[in-house]
Amino acid sequence: MVTAKEAAAAMDASKYVRYTPEQVEALERLYYECPKPSSLRRQQLVRDCPVLANVDPKQIKVWFQNRRCREKQRKESSRLQALNRKLTAMNKLLMEENDRLQKQVSQLVYENGYYRQQTQSAGLTTTDTSCESVVTSGQQNVAAAQPQAQPRDASPAGLMSIAEETLTEFLSKATGTAVEWVQMPGMKPGPDSIGIIAISHGCAGVAARACGLVGMEPAKVAEILKDRPLWLRDCRSMEVVNVLPAGNNGTIELLYMQLYAPTTLAPARDFWLLRYTSILDDGSLVVCERSLSSKQGGPSMPLVQPFIRGEMLPSGFLIRPSDGGGSIIHIVDHMDLEPWSVPEVVRPFYESSAMVAQKTSMAALRYLRQVAHEDTHSVITGWGRQPAALRALSQKLTRGFNEALNGLADDGWSVIESDGVDDVCISVNSSPTKVINCNAAFNNGLPIVSSSVLCAKASMLLQDVSPPALLRFMREQRSQWADSNLDAFFASAMKPNFCNLPMSRLGGFSGQVILPLAHTFDPEEFLEVIKLGNASTYQDTLMHRDLFLLQMYNGVDENTVGTCSELIFAPIDASFSDDSPLLPSGFRIIPIDSPLDTSSPKCTLDLASTLEVGTPQSRIPGAGGSGNTACAGSKAVMTIAFQFAFESHLQDSVVTMARQYMRSIIASVQRIALALSSSRLVPQAGGISHAPAAAAATPEAATLSRWICQSYRFHFGAELIKSADAGGCEVGLKALWHHASAILCCSLKDYTSSTQAMPVFTFANQSGLDMLETTLVALQDITLEKVFDDQGRKNLCAELPGVMEQGFACIPGGLCVSGLGRPVSYEKALAWKVLDDDSGAYCICFMFINWSFVSSM
């Protein structure tokens, strides 16, 4: 029962207090240091600030509660306003799409009625039944319906006529019904999606359309999109041959563009284009393009060997200012890539509209959104690089790989005669530019010793294996296919010095360490530094017994259609800088057939034990049927290219060594692919050895999962895993691994109440790895404080002592940061102390509930 004195005290505490500016300044100063001060901290504030001497401590506590609430409301209001602007723009796009679909339906209904009427009339007609008459009549109708284009010359008036025709056809595709668009599989519009993505159905060539919202002004958007080599990885060059003025402050440009071939099995493409830039009556900015050929008239350009001349049908960009700021963009890419010119095995890739959508239309939208995000946010990624610098490194890796893969003569490449077996192609580049660029990244003032660069390349067919799963394994288990001695030999040919990049574990590690740096504009692609070697002492490291690689990994989701998986890397050393040339090598896998079932577990693969057994054909007991048939029927082409710098007088021996090395890699890839297609494996974690399903879960892994679940039940009085999923050690571990929430364990040995040093992560389930955007190998290099933002760290400092004392805590929702610097929102987080069988504290477990990446406009 509340006494009168307590009620009066409560009323006094709830009275409104008017603070002076000096008092507000003192309180705000503490708030920015610690938003949730303890009782002792508040008392210390009163003692340190005489202006607060007359304020009741309970009122100070209420002020901090209100201040946190106002801050939360402000952030939520800003987030909702931004979301509302985005939804408004998306709603406008969807309404326009709905109007277009209604027009298309009306047109189809009209055409259906017309053809039905023609069929009925033909059935009733008996005056002329000869086949010749019917065929002749049909040809006349087709000729009447499709008048031939009038020939035009290369004069400004003739080019303007082609430009206006191109503009009309492009707009009919972007906002009209000239092409039957269908939603791209796996791409659903929504507030977190990249936009509305559609591919063509039943039209000539391959076509894709993307509609989205970007937080940039239309003029800047047009400037970026017109600079195609900036964002299109396959673009080798684009030259503006001539520029002519046009009406409405527009221009007509004649362009020559070259595209790299993605594989050794196909030649590169080139395009001779007309580009028309204009402003429409409603203020929209439009950039449209089409190929110039004898069909349209205009100037022609002779064929260039060894390129295949492709045709770009009317395509382009429609850019309109958005009411809430930014731009609404319609992108149309419509091409004929001449699939007849490639072998039948890769022809489906050149006939895929989904490929055009992924590699061109969506790549443009992703690049624009990334640049817009960087313009409005101060972003510093791993390695201390700005995102633009990391994008440039990623672009440099891809371009260097494509250049070596294509081996064009005007780049200085020449083919070495085969040894009688055509499985591996060897090219050598001895041009001064190539050699100087190669050594510039490595000599660091030392004499240049490498005078040539060699590229060994090959392509192979993969069947019944997931390309992303294969590259994930090759990325994390490099020792299963690479020869470390040869890596060191070819790296030493370029005189690499001691790498002093800010990385942990420079010595005392045998094998490889993957250190993530950052995402590029592609959400599935990121850069990382790989440390290889067996240095056991500092002197070993100085003697270059370690090798460092800059690596780009693009492991697309198994359900993503029309795109490639890539693993490209290049050696680096201490003299490496943003503008240093690279010598990239790696793998690219092109899907050429859709699998019957692309679902497969997104876990880290550990095939080491399976490969060592030597019988990959045998199925792992307990693997189940679904995993074994996940990729049945799928086909893909893997292209491999490795570059080596060498001295010219060693060419013969280096060519022989490169051929042998490439053939050993091909054999290893075949062995790994065979094991992957016949096995289903479970993850392994640093510090805890998870065995494959054949040997079931190890005692350590099963014990940890049991401790986590038991401790959760003890502290919260509820089950972490459904009772149906906790039937045994293996089943419980698997259920924990696939739990929807991100579950992460931190060591306790690094945390003490006196130093309050932040513990490091020792274990994470699949959702936890996805949230941190890291691997199990690199997980232990991430400390707990690096995950949270400033507000989260303050909350963590306040809650962590409570976890140690009472055993659990609930952390309010907020933002954390992935290992690659991307913001992640979560509804709330639970923390609890994991107890072993003797009730001793083993580790701290965190569970982030309903987390998602925060998308930028």
C-alpha positions in Angstrom: 0.0 0.0 0.0 1.4 3.4 -1.0 1.7 5.9 1.8 0.8 9.6 1.6 4.5 10.5 1.8 5.4 8.2 -1.1 2.6 9.6 -3.2 3.7 13.1 -2.5 7.2 12.3 -3.5 6.0 10.6 -6.7 4.0 13.8 -7.5 7.0 16.0 -6.9 9.1 13.8 -9.2 6.5 14.0 -11.9 6.2 17.8 -11.8 7.4 19.7 -14.9 10.8 21.2 -14.4 12.1 24.1 -16.4 15.8 23.8 -16.9 18.1 26.8 -17.5 20.3 26.9 -20.6 23.4 26.1 -18.5 21.7 23.1 -17.0 20.6 21.8 -20.5 24.1 22.3 -21.8 25.6 20.2 -18.9 23.0 17.5 -19.4 23.5 17.4 -23.2 27.2 17.1 -22.7 26.8 14.0 -20.6 24.2 12.6 -22.9 26.5 12.6 -25.8 29.1 10.8 -23.7 26.7 8.3 -22.2 23.0 8.3 -23.2 22.1 5.9 -20.4 24.1 6.9 -17.3 23.9 4.8 -14.2 22.7 6.1 -10.9 26.3 6.6 -9.8 27.1 8.5 -13.0 24.1 10.8 -12.5 25.2 11.5 -8.9 28.7 12.3 -10.1 27.2 14.7 -12.6 25.4 16.6 -9.9 28.6 16.9 -7.8 30.6 18.0 -10.8 28.1 20.6 -12.1 27.0 23.2 -9.5 24.2 24.4 -11.8 22.5 21.0 -11.3 22.8 21.1 -7.5 19.1 22.1 -7.0 17.7 19.5 -9.4 16.3 16.3 -7.9 18.3 13.2 -9.1 15.0 11.6 -10.1 14.3 14.5 -12.4 17.7 14.1 -14.0 16.8 10.4 -14.6 13.5 11.5 -16.2 15.3 14.0 -18.4 17.6 11.3 -19.8 14.6 9.1 -20.4 12.8 11.8 -22.3 16.0 12.8 -24.2 16.5 9.2 -25.4 12.8 9.0 -26.4 13.1 12.3 -28.4 16.3 11.0 -30.1 14.6 7.8 -31.0 11.5 9.6 -32.3 13.7 11.9 -34.4 15.6 9.1 -36.0 12.3 7.1 -36.6 10.7 10.2 -38.1 13.6 10.7 -40.5 13.6 7.1 -41.5 9.8 7.1 -42.1 10.0 10.3 -44.1 12.7 8.8 -46.3 10.7 5.6 -46.6 7.6 7.6 -47.5 9.3 9.4 -50.2 10.7 6.2 -51.6 7.3 4.5 -51.4 5.6 7.4 -53.1 8.0 7.2 -56.0 7.7 3.4 -56.2 3.9 3.8 -56.1 4.1 6.2 -59.1 6.2 3.7 -61.0 3.8 0.9 -60.2 0.8 2.9 -61.3 2.6 3.7 -64.6 3.4 0.0 -65.0 -0.2 -0.9 -64.3 -1.3 1.6 -67.0 1.1 0.1 -69.4 -0.1 -3.4 -68.7 -3.7 -2.3 -69.2 -2.8 -0.9 -72.6 -1.0 -4.1 -73.4 -4.0 -6.2 -72.4 -6.3 -4.0 -74.5 -4.0 -4.3 -77.5 -3.9 -8.1 -77.1 -7.6 -8.3 -76.8 -8.1 -6.2 -79.9 -5.5 -8.3 -81.9 -7.2 -11.5 -80.7 -10.6 -10.3 -81.9 -9.1 -9.2 -85.2 -7.4 -12.5 -85.9 -10.5 -14.4 -84.8 -12.6 -12.4 -87.2 -10.1 -13.0 -90.0 -10.1 -16.8 -89.3 -13.9 -16.9 -89.4 -13.9 -14.9 -92.7 -11.3 -17.2 -94.2 -13.4 -20.2 -93.3 -16.5 -18.8 -94.9 -14.7 -17.8 -98.1 -15.0 -20.3 -100.9 -14.3 -18.2 -104.0 -10.5 -18.7 -103.8 -9.1 -21.7 -102.0 -5.7 -22.1 -103.7 -2.7 -22.1 -101.5 -0.8 -19.9 -103.8 -3.4 -17.1 -103.5 -3.5 -17.3 -99.7 0.3 -17.2 -99.5 0.5 -14.3 -101.9 -2.2 -12.4 -100.1 -0.5 -12.9 -96.7 2.8 -11.7 -98.1 1.1 -8.6 -99.4 -0.5 -7.9 -96.0 2.8 -8.3 -94.3 4.5 -5.9 -96.8 1.7 -3.4 -96.3 1.9 -3.6 -92.5 5.7 -3.3 -92.4 6.8 -0.6 -94.8 10.5 -0.6 -95.7 12.7 2.1 -94.1 13.6 4.9 -96.5 17.3 5.1 -97.1 19.0 8.1 -95.5 22.4 9.7 -95.8 25.0 10.7 -93.2 24.1 14.4 -93.3 22.9 16.1 -90.1 19.3 15.9 -91.4 19.6 12.2 -92.0 21.1 11.5 -88.6 18.4 13.7 -87.0 15.8 11.6 -88.7 17.4 8.4 -87.3 17.6 10.0 -83.8 13.9 11.0 -83.7 12.9 7.5 -84.9 15.2 6.0 -82.2 13.6 8.2 -79.5 10.1 7.2 -80.5 10.9 3.5 -80.4 12.8 3.7 -77.1 9.9 5.5 -75.4 7.5 2.9 -76.7 9.6 0.3 -75.0 10.3 2.2 -71.8 6.7 3.3 -71.1 4.6 1.7 -73.8 3.7 -1.7 -75.2 6.3 -2.2 -78.0 7.8 -5.1 -76.0 6.0 -7.7 -73.9 7.8 -7.4 -70.6 7.5 -10.0 -67.9 8.8 -9.8 -64.3 12.3 -11.2 -63.9 12.3 -14.4 -61.8 13.3 -13.7 -58.2 12.9 -9.9 -58.5 9.8 -8.5 -56.7 9.3 -4.8 -56.4 9.2 -3.4 -52.9 10.8 -0.7 -50.6 14.0 -2.7 -50.2 14.3 -3.9 -53.8 16.6 -2.3 -56.4 13.6 -1.5 -58.5 11.1 -3.0 -61.0 13.1 -5.4 -63.2 11.5 -7.0 -66.3 12.8 -9.1 -69.2 11.4 -9.4 -72.7 9.2 -12.2 -73.9 9.0 -13.2 -77.5 10.8 -10.3 -79.1 13.9 -10.2 -81.4 17.2 -10.3 -79.6 17.5 -10.0 -75.8 16.1 -7.1 -73.8 15.7 -6.0 -70.2 14.1 -3.0 -68.5 14.8 -1.6 -65.1 12.8 1.1 -63.3 14.0 2.6 -60.0 14.5 5.7 -57.8 18.0 7.2 -57.2 18.8 10.1 -54.9 20.6 12.2 -57.5 19.7 15.0 -59.9 18.8 13.9 -63.5 21.8 15.7 -65.0 24.3 13.8 -62.8 22.5 10.5 -63.5 22.8 11.1 -67.2 26.4 12.0 -66.9 27.2 8.7 -65.1 25.1 6.5 -67.4 26.6 7.9 -70.6 30.1 7.0 -69.3 29.5 3.3 -69.8 33.1 2.1 -69.0 32.6 3.6 -65.5 29.9 1.1 -64.4 29.8 -1.7 -67.1 32.6 -4.2 -66.3 32.5 -5.8 -69.7 33.1 -2.5 -71.6 36.6 -2.5 -73.0 36.4 1.0 -74.6 33.9 3.6 -75.8 35.1 6.3 -78.2 33.0 9.3 -79.2 33.8 9.7 -82.9 31.7 12.8 -83.7 29.2 15.1 -81.9 26.5 17.2 -83.6 24.1 19.7 -82.0 20.4 18.9 -82.0 17.2 20.7 -80.9 16.0 21.1 -77.3 19.6 21.5 -76.1 20.3 18.0 -77.3 23.2 16.3 -79.0 23.8 13.5 -81.5 26.9 11.4 -80.9 28.5 8.7 -83.0 30.1 6.1 -80.8 32.3 3.0 -81.2 32.1 0.6 -78.3 33.9 -2.7 -77.6 32.8 -5.3 -75.1 35.0 -8.1 -73.7 34.0 -11.7 -74.1 33.2 -13.4 -70.8 34.9 -16.7 -71.8 37.5 -18.1 -74.1 34.8 -19.9 -76.1 33.4 -16.7 -77.6 34.9 -13.7 -79.5 34.5 -10.1 -78.2 31.7 -7.8 -79.4 31.8 -4.3 -80.8 29.0 -1.8 -81.6 28.8 1.2 -84.0 26.1 3.4 -82.4 24.2 6.6 -82.6 23.3 8.3 -79.3 20.7 11.0 -79.0 20.4 13.1 -75.9 17.4 15.4 -75.5 15.0 17.0 -73.1 11.3 16.2 -73.5 8.4 18.7 -73.1 7.7 17.5 -69.6 11.3 18.2 -68.5 12.4 14.6 -68.6 15.9 13.9 -69.8 16.3 11.1 -72.3 19.4 9.4 -73.7 18.7 6.8 -76.4 21.0 4.7 -78.6 20.8 2.3 -81.5 23.2 0.7 -83.9 24.0 2.2 -87.3 23.8 -0.2 -90.2 22.6 -0.4 -93.8 19.1 -0.9 -92.5 18.8 2.6 -91.1 21.3 4.3 -93.4 23.7 6.8 -92.1 27.5 6.4 -91.9 28.9 2.9 -91.7 32.1 1.6 -90.1 34.1 -1.3 -91.4 34.3 -4.5 -89.3 37.2 -4.8 -86.9 38.9 -8.2 -86.3 38.5 -10.3 -84.2 35.3 -8.6 -82.9 31.8 -9.7 -83.9 29.6 -6.7 -84.7 26.6 -6.8 -82.4 23.4 -4.8 -82.9 21.9 -2.5 -80.3 18.2 -2.0 -81.0 16.6 1.2 -79.7 17.7 1.4 -76.0 18.5 4.1 -73.5 17.7 5.9 -70.3 14.6 8.0 -69.4 15.3 10.2 -66.4 12.6 12.2 -64.6 12.9 14.4 -61.5 11.1 12.9 -58.5 8.7 15.0 -56.4 10.5 14.0 -53.2 14.0 14.6 -54.6 16.2 12.5 -56.7 15.3 10.9 -60.0 13.0 8.2 -61.4 14.9 6.2 -64.0 13.7 3.9 -66.8 16.5 1.8 -68.3 16.0 -0.3 -71.5 18.8 -2.5 -72.9 17.8 -4.3 -76.1 20.5 -6.1 -78.1 21.2 -8.8 -80.7 24.5 -10.4 -79.6 24.7 -12.6 -82.7 24.5 -16.0 -80.8 25.2 -17.8 -84.1 28.9 -16.8 -83.7 29.5 -18.8 -80.5 29.6 -22.5 -79.8 26.3 -24.1 -79.0 27.3 -24.9 -75.4 27.4 -21.1 -74.5 24.7 -20.0 -76.8 22.0 -20.0 -74.1 24.0 -17.3 -72.3 24.0 -15.0 -75.4 20.2 -15.7 -75.8 19.4 -14.8 -72.2 17.5 -11.6 -71.4 18.2 -12.2 -67.7 21.9 -12.0 -68.4 21.4 -8.5 -70.0 19.3 -7.5 -67.0 21.9 -8.6 -64.4 25.1 -7.5 -66.2 23.8 -4.2 -67.7 20.5 -2.8 -66.5 20.7 -3.8 -62.8 24.4 -3.0 -62.7 23.7 0.6 -63.8 21.0 1.0 -61.1 23.3 -0.5 -58.4 26.1 1.8 -59.3 23.9 4.9 -59.2 22.4 3.9 -55.8 25.9 3.3 -54.4 27.2 6.7 -55.6 24.1 8.4 -54.2 24.6 6.8 -50.9 28.2 7.9 -50.7 27.3 11.4 -51.6 24.9 11.7 -48.6 26.8 9.6 -46.1 30.4 9.7 -44.9 31.6 6.2 -45.5 35.0 4.8 -44.7 35.4 1.1 -45.4 37.9 -1.4 -44.4 41.6 -0.8 -45.1 41.0 3.0 -44.6 39.9 3.3 -48.3 37.0 5.4 -49.6 34.3 3.4 -51.4 35.2 5.0 -54.7 38.8 3.8 -54.3 37.6 0.2 -53.6 35.3 0.3 -56.6 38.2 1.3 -58.7 40.3 -1.6 -57.4 37.4 -4.0 -58.1 37.1 -2.5 -61.6 40.8 -2.9 -62.1 40.7 -6.6 -61.1 37.9 -7.3 -63.5 39.4 -5.4 -66.4 42.8 -7.0 -66.0 41.2 -10.4 -65.9 39.1 -9.7 -69.0 42.1 -8.3 -70.9 44.1 -11.5 -70.2 41.1 -13.7 -71.0 40.5 -12.1 -74.4 44.2 -11.8 -75.3 43.7 -9.2 -78.0 46.6 -8.4 -80.3 46.3 -4.6 -80.0 46.9 -5.1 -76.2 50.2 -6.8 -77.1 49.2 -10.5 -76.7 50.4 -13.2 -79.0 49.5 -16.9 -78.8 52.1 -19.6 -78.1 52.0 -22.7 -80.3 50.2 -25.6 -78.6 52.0 -28.7 -77.3 49.6 -30.9 -79.2 46.8 -30.9 -76.6 44.4 -28.0 -77.0 43.0 -27.9 -73.5 45.2 -25.0 -72.4 45.9 -21.8 -74.4 49.1 -19.9 -73.6 49.5 -16.2 -74.6 52.5 -14.0 -73.9 52.6 -10.2 -73.7 56.0 -8.5 -74.0 54.8 -5.0 -74.8 56.7 -2.3 -72.9 53.5 -0.9 -71.4 52.4 -4.2 -70.0 55.8 -5.0 -68.5 56.3 -1.6 -67.0 52.8 -1.6 -65.4 53.3 -5.1 -64.1 56.6 -4.2 -62.3 55.5 -0.8 -61.2 53.4 -2.4 -58.5 56.2 -4.5 -57.1 59.7 -3.1 -57.7 59.6 -0.4 -55.1 62.7 1.2 -56.5 64.4 -2.1 -57.2 65.6 -3.1 -60.7 62.9 -4.5 -63.0 63.6 -8.1 -63.6 60.3 -9.3 -65.2 60.3 -8.6 -69.0 57.1 -10.5 -70.0 53.8 -11.6 -68.8 52.3 -15.0 -69.6 48.6 -16.0 -69.4 47.4 -19.6 -69.3 43.7 -20.0 -69.9 41.2 -22.7 -70.4 37.4 -23.4 -70.2 35.6 -26.5 -68.9 32.1 -27.7 -68.6 30.5 -28.2 -65.2 27.4 -30.3 -64.6 25.1 -30.9 -61.6 27.0 -28.5 -59.3 26.1 -25.1 -57.9 28.6 -22.4 -59.2 28.4 -20.2 -56.1 29.0 -23.3 -53.9 32.0 -24.3 -55.9 33.6 -20.9 -55.8 32.8 -20.5 -52.1 34.7 -23.7 -51.4 37.7 -22.8 -53.7 37.8 -19.4 -51.9 37.9 -20.8 -48.4 40.0 -24.0 -49.2 42.7 -22.6 -51.5 45.1 -25.4 -50.5 42.8 -27.9 -52.2 43.6 -26.6 -55.7 46.5 -24.1 -55.6 50.2 -24.9 -55.4 51.7 -22.6 -52.8 55.2 -23.2 -54.1 54.3 -22.0 -57.5 52.4 -19.1 -56.1 55.6 -18.1 -54.2 57.8 -18.6 -57.2 55.8 -16.4 -59.6 55.3 -13.8 -56.9 59.1 -13.7 -56.3 59.6 -13.0 -60.0 58.1 -9.6 -59.3 60.2 -8.9 -56.2 57.4 -8.4 -53.6 58.5 -6.7 -50.4 57.2 -7.2 -46.9 53.5 -6.3 -46.9 52.8 -3.8 -44.1 49.1 -3.4 -44.6 47.2 -3.0 -41.3 46.3 -6.6 -40.9 46.4 -9.0 -37.9 48.3 -12.2 -37.6 51.3 -11.3 -39.8 53.2 -14.2 -38.4 52.6 -17.5 -36.7 49.8 -18.7 -39.0 49.9 -21.6 -41.4 47.5 -21.6 -44.3 45.3 -18.7 -45.3 43.5 -15.8 -43.5 40.7 -14.0 -45.3 40.3 -10.4 -44.3 37.2 -8.7 -45.7 37.5 -5.1 -46.8 34.2 -3.9 -48.3 31.4 -4.4 -50.7 31.5 -2.9 -54.1 28.3 -1.6 -55.7 27.2 -5.2 -56.3 25.6 -6.6 -53.0 27.0 -10.1 -53.7 30.6 -8.8 -54.5 33.2 -7.7 -52.0 37.0 -7.3 -51.8 39.3 -9.0 -49.3 42.9 -9.5 -48.6 44.2 -13.0 -48.5 47.3 -13.8 -46.4 49.0 -17.1 -47.5 52.2 -18.7 -46.1 53.8 -20.5 -43.2 55.7 -17.7 -41.4 56.5 -18.8 -37.9 58.8 -15.9 -37.0 59.1 -12.2 -37.8 62.3 -13.0 -39.7 60.4 -15.5 -41.9 57.9 -12.8 -42.7 60.6 -10.3 -43.7 62.1 -13.0 -46.0 58.8 -13.0 -47.9 57.6 -16.4 -46.9 54.1 -15.0 -46.8 52.1 -14.0 -49.9 49.3 -11.5 -50.0 46.5 -11.4 -52.5 43.9 -8.7 -53.2 40.8 -10.8 -54.0 37.4 -10.0 -55.4 34.7 -12.6 -54.7 31.3 -12.5 -56.3 29.4 -15.5 -55.0 25.9 -14.8 -56.2 22.9 -16.6 -54.6 22.0 -19.9 -56.1 18.5 -18.6 -57.0 19.8 -15.6 -58.9 19.5 -16.1 -62.7 21.4 -14.7 -65.6 24.7 -13.8 -63.9 28.2 -15.1 -63.3 30.1 -16.1 -60.3 33.7 -14.9 -60.1 36.8 -15.3 -57.9 39.6 -13.0 -59.1 42.8 -12.2 -57.3 46.2 -10.5 -57.7 49.4 -10.4 -55.7 50.1 -7.2 -53.8 52.9 -5.9 -51.6 53.9 -2.9 -49.4 54.2 -0.5 -52.3 50.7 -1.2 -53.3 48.5 1.9 -53.7 45.1 2.7 -55.3 46.7 3.5 -58.6 49.0 0.6 -58.7 48.5 -1.8 -61.7 47.5 -5.4 -60.9 48.1 -8.8 -62.5 44.8 -10.6 -62.0 44.1 -14.3 -62.3 41.0 -16.3 -61.3 37.9 -18.1 -62.2 34.6 -17.2 -63.8 31.5 -19.5 -64.0 28.8 -18.8 -66.5 25.5 -20.6 -66.1 24.2 -21.9 -69.4 21.2 -24.0 -68.2 18.7 -23.4 -65.4 18.8 -26.1 -62.7 15.7 -28.0 -61.8 16.1 -27.0 -58.2 18.5 -24.3 -57.2 17.9 -24.5 -53.5 20.9 -25.5 -51.4 22.1 -24.7 -47.9 24.0 -21.4 -47.7 26.6 -22.7 -45.4 30.4 -22.7 -45.4 31.6 -25.8 -47.2 34.2 -28.1 -45.8 35.2 -30.7 -48.3 38.6 -31.4 -46.9 37.8 -34.7 -45.3 35.8 -35.9 -48.3 38.6 -35.0 -50.7 41.3 -36.7 -48.6 39.3 -40.0 -48.6 39.7 -40.2 -52.3 36.2 -41.5 -53.0 34.1 -38.5 -53.7 31.6 -40.6 -55.6 30.3 -42.2 -52.5 27.4 -40.5 -50.9 27.7 -39.2 -47.4 25.4 -41.2 -45.1 22.6 -39.1 -43.6 22.9 -36.4 -46.2 19.4 -36.8 -47.4 18.0 -36.7 -50.8 17.2 -33.0 -51.2 20.8 -31.9 -51.0 22.0 -34.5 -53.5 19.6 -33.4 -56.2 19.8 -29.7 -55.5 21.6 -28.9 -58.8 20.6 -31.9 -60.9 20.5 -31.0 -64.5 22.3 -27.7 -64.2 25.2 -26.8 -66.6 27.8 -24.1 -66.5 31.1 -23.2 -68.2 34.1 -22.3 -66.0 36.8 -20.2 -67.5 40.2 -20.1 -65.8 42.9 -17.6 -66.5 46.2 -17.2 -64.6 48.9 -14.6 -65.3 52.6 -14.9 -64.5 55.4 -12.4 -64.8 58.7 -13.9 -65.9 62.1 -13.2 -67.5 62.2 -13.6 -71.2 65.0 -16.1 -71.3 62.9 -18.4 -69.1 59.9 -18.5 -71.4 60.1 -22.1 -72.5 60.4 -23.5 -69.0 57.7 -21.1 -67.7 55.3 -22.1 -70.5 55.8 -25.7 -69.6 55.3 -25.1 -65.9 52.2 -22.9 -66.6 50.6 -25.7 -68.7 51.2 -28.3 -66.0 49.9 -25.9 -63.3 46.7 -25.2 -65.3 46.0 -28.8 -65.9 46.5 -29.6 -62.3 44.0 -26.9 -61.4 41.5 -28.3 -63.9 41.9 -31.8 -62.4 41.4 -30.3 -58.9 38.3 -28.4 -59.9 36.8 -31.5 -61.5 37.5 -33.4 -58.3 35.9 -30.7 -56.1 32.9 -30.4 -58.4 32.3 -34.1 -58.3 32.5 -34.2 -54.5 30.1 -31.2 -54.3 27.6 -32.8 -56.7 27.5 -36.0 -54.6 27.7 -34.6 -51.1 25.9 -32.3 -48.8 28.1 -30.8 -46.0 27.6 -28.7 -42.9 29.7 -25.8 -41.6 32.9 -25.6 -39.8 33.7 -22.8 -37.3 36.9 -21.4 -36.0 37.8 -22.9 -32.7 35.1 -25.6 -33.1 35.6 -28.4 -35.6 32.3 -29.2 -37.3 32.7 -32.5 -39.2 30.8 -33.4 -42.3 27.5 -35.3 -42.0 29.4 -38.5 -42.5 31.0 -38.4 -39.2 28.1 -36.5 -37.5 28.7 -33.5 -35.3 31.9 -33.4 -33.2 31.5 -33.5 -29.4 32.7 -29.9 -29.1 30.1 -28.6 -31.6 27.3 -30.6 -30.2 28.2 -29.6 -26.6 28.3 -25.9 -27.5 24.9 -26.0 -29.2 23.5 -27.8 -26.1 25.0 -25.3 -23.7 23.6 -22.4 -25.7 20.1 -23.8 -25.7 20.2 -24.9 -22.1 21.5 -21.5 -20.9 18.8 -19.7 -23.0 16.1 -21.8 -21.3 17.6 -21.2 -17.9 17.8 -17.4 -18.2 14.6 -16.7 -20.2 12.4 -19.6 -19.4 11.7 -20.4 -23.0 13.0 -22.6 -25.7 15.5 -21.3 -28.3 14.8 -24.2 -30.6 11.5 -25.8 -31.1 11.2 -29.1 -29.3 10.6 -30.9 -32.6 14.0 -29.6 -33.8 16.0 -30.6 -30.8 15.8 -34.4 -31.1 19.5 -35.1 -31.1 23.0 -33.6 -31.2 23.1 -33.4 -35.0 19.6 -32.1 -35.4 20.0 -29.6 -32.6 23.2 -28.2 -34.1 21.6 -28.0 -37.5 18.6 -26.2 -36.1 20.9 -23.7 -34.4 22.9 -23.2 -37.5 19.8 -22.5 -39.6 18.0 -20.4 -36.9 16.4 -17.2 -38.5 18.0 -14.9 -35.9 21.7 -14.0 -35.9 23.3 -16.0 -33.1 26.9 -15.0 -32.2 29.2 -16.2 -29.3 31.9 -14.1 -27.7 34.8 -15.3 -25.6 35.0 -14.3 -22.0 38.7 -14.6 -21.5 39.3 -11.1 -23.0 36.7 -9.4 -20.9 37.3 -8.3 -17.3 35.4 -5.8 -15.2 38.5 -3.7 -14.6 39.7 -3.3 -18.2 36.4 -3.8 -20.0 38.2 -5.0 -23.1 35.7 -6.0 -25.7 35.6 -9.8 -26.4 36.0 -11.3 -29.8 33.6 -13.5 -31.7 34.3 -17.3 -31.6 31.2 -18.7 -33.3 28.2 -17.6 -35.4 25.4 -19.4 -37.2 24.6 -18.8 -40.8 22.4 -15.8 -40.2 25.1 -14.3 -38.0 27.7 -14.7 -40.8 25.3 -13.1 -43.2 24.7 -10.2 -40.9 28.4 -9.6 -40.3 29.2 -10.3 -44.0 32.2 -12.4 -43.1 33.4 -15.9 -43.0 34.0 -18.4 -40.2 37.7 -18.1 -40.9 37.8 -14.3 -40.4 35.2 -14.2 -37.6 37.7 -14.2 -34.8 39.3 -11.0 -36.2 36.1 -9.1 -35.3 35.6 -7.7 -31.8 32.2 -7.0 -30.3 32.6 -3.3 -30.2 33.2 -3.2 -34.0 29.7 -4.5 -34.6 27.8 -1.7 -32.9 27.5 1.9 -33.9 28.2 4.7 -31.4 24.8 4.5 -29.8 25.0 0.7 -29.7 28.4 0.7 -28.1 27.1 3.0 -25.4 24.2 0.7 -24.8 26.5 -2.3 -24.8 28.9 -0.7 -22.2 25.9 -0.1 -20.0 24.4 -3.6 -20.4 27.5 -5.9 -20.5 28.2 -5.6 -16.8 24.6 -6.6 -16.2 25.0 -9.7 -18.3 28.0 -10.7 -16.3 26.2 -10.2 -13.0 22.6 -11.4 -13.6 23.3 -13.6 -16.6 21.2 -11.9 -19.3 20.0 -8.6 -20.7 17.7 -7.2 -23.4 19.3 -4.6 -25.7 16.9 -2.2 -27.4 16.7 -2.2 -31.2 19.0 0.0 -33.2 21.8 -0.2 -35.7 24.9 -2.3 -35.9 27.6 -2.5 -38.6 28.6 -5.5 -40.7 32.2 -6.5 -41.2 32.2 -4.6 -44.5 30.8 -1.4 -43.1 27.2 -1.7 -44.1 24.5 -0.6 -41.6 22.2 -3.3 -40.2 19.0 -2.6 -38.3 17.6 -5.0 -35.7 14.4 -5.1 -33.7 16.1 -6.1 -30.5 19.0 -8.1 -29.2 19.2 -10.6 -26.4 22.4 -11.4 -24.5 23.0 -14.2 -22.1 25.8 -16.0 -20.4 26.4 -19.5 -21.7 27.0 -21.9 -18.8 28.9 -25.2 -19.1 27.9 -28.5 -17.3 29.6 -27.2 -14.1 27.6 -24.0 -14.2 30.7 -22.0 -15.1 30.7 -19.1 -17.5 31.9 -20.4 -20.9 31.0 -17.5 -23.3 28.5 -14.8 -24.0 25.8 -15.4 -26.6 24.0 -12.6 -28.6 20.9 -13.0 -30.7 19.9 -10.2 -33.1 16.2 -10.6 -33.9 14.6 -9.4 -37.2 17.8 -7.9 -38.6 18.0 -6.5 -42.1 20.4 -4.4 -44.1 19.5 -0.7 -44.3 19.0 0.2 -47.9 19.9 3.6 -49.2 17.8 5.5 -51.7 
